[in-house]
Amino acid sequence: MGFTKIRKIPSPEEILDMVPLTENLKKIKSARDAEIEKVVTQNSDKFILIVGPCSADEEDPVCEYVSRLAKVQEKVKNEIIIIPRIYTNKPRTNGEGYKGMLHQPDPQKEPDMVGGILSIRRMHVRAISESGLTAADEMLYPDNLPYCEDMLSYIAIGARSVENQQHRLTSSGISIPVGMKNPTSGDLTVMYNSINAAQVSHTFSYQNYEVKTEGNPLSHAIMRGYVNKHGENQPNYHYEDLLFASEMYEKKNLQNPMIIVDTNHANSNKKFFEQIRIAKEILYSRSYNQTIKKYVRGLMIESYIHEGNHSPDKRIPGKSITDPCLGWEDTERLIYYIAEHI
């Protein structure tokens, strides 16, 4: 076989003992989870805003960014729940490039999976301690979920993973909201089937055990645009798209229907500054149509301290080394605009 064993990775129990979540931080997470769940179950009129860098590449700037978000959260707490994006696993379209902190805790050094897991936990613990905000991450590798699940308040399933059986089954055992993105093909049926799969109980193999899940009633939809047969990015955030997705949701027998719109990726054609215009258009669509307002109850925005992006070998703390992001000043203004227009 073409595998070389480098070293054994400690068990989740061992890792959690090395970097534990204190009782106080557990209480913060529990309170945050309850508040977010109320939005998903339509017991709160607040709007969810998942915002942060494309990839969490370094502890200091990530924690500084999250602390800035915490100050804004206090000002918009009656209208918005801010969930920081702390994305530590990055899918790569062609398999090459920076794969996230899990693989490389230092983007300029060689891969170190154990070091990556420990760095992720330390970063999350510090972010929660300094800001009081618990974060979102993408579940790229289902088997790695036990290393970080105790710290997260939101999980996204990416467009490349949403058709994968293990992602769907694992999502059915998660107790926090899981957002299912539409696949890169754009077929919304795939997304709704994935939501359905996550909401029901399953028995399957996981972490060397035969397990049975209860189903996750908090799984829901994320619209992120798609790619056509010519490889061109196509948006699905326009009025007609949101109305179609909402009406399609109404026909499904799914619990807690909710749509979050990703303003970047294929929706913006990766033109990061377009996220401002896109967010405003979505807010206008919500105000114009009550069906859209009922279902579209959150946005995803890619943002960091400095706008744009750059390569890992030209590292500027607080600037994305993967997809380009909005800068802080534009982000702060946009959050206040959203709070005023939801």
Buried (B, 14 or more C-beta within 10 A) or exposed (E): EEEEEEEEBBEBEEBBEEBEBEEEBBEBBEEBBEBBBBBBBEEBEBBBBBBBBBBBBBBEBBBBBBBBBBEBBEEBEEBBBBBBBBBBBBBEEEEEEBBBBBBBBBBEEEEBBBBBBBBBBBBBBBBBBEBBBBBBBBBBBBEBBBBBBBBBBBBBBBBBBBBBEBBBBBBBBBEBBBBBBBBBEBEBEBBBBBBBBBBBEBEBEBEEEEBEBEBBBBBBBBBBBBBEEEEEBBBBBBBEBBBEBBEBBEEBEBBBBBBBBBBBBBBBBBEBBBBBEBBBBBBEBBEEBEBBBBBBBBBBBBBBBBBBBEEBEEBBEBBBBBBBBBBBEBBBEBBBBBBEBB
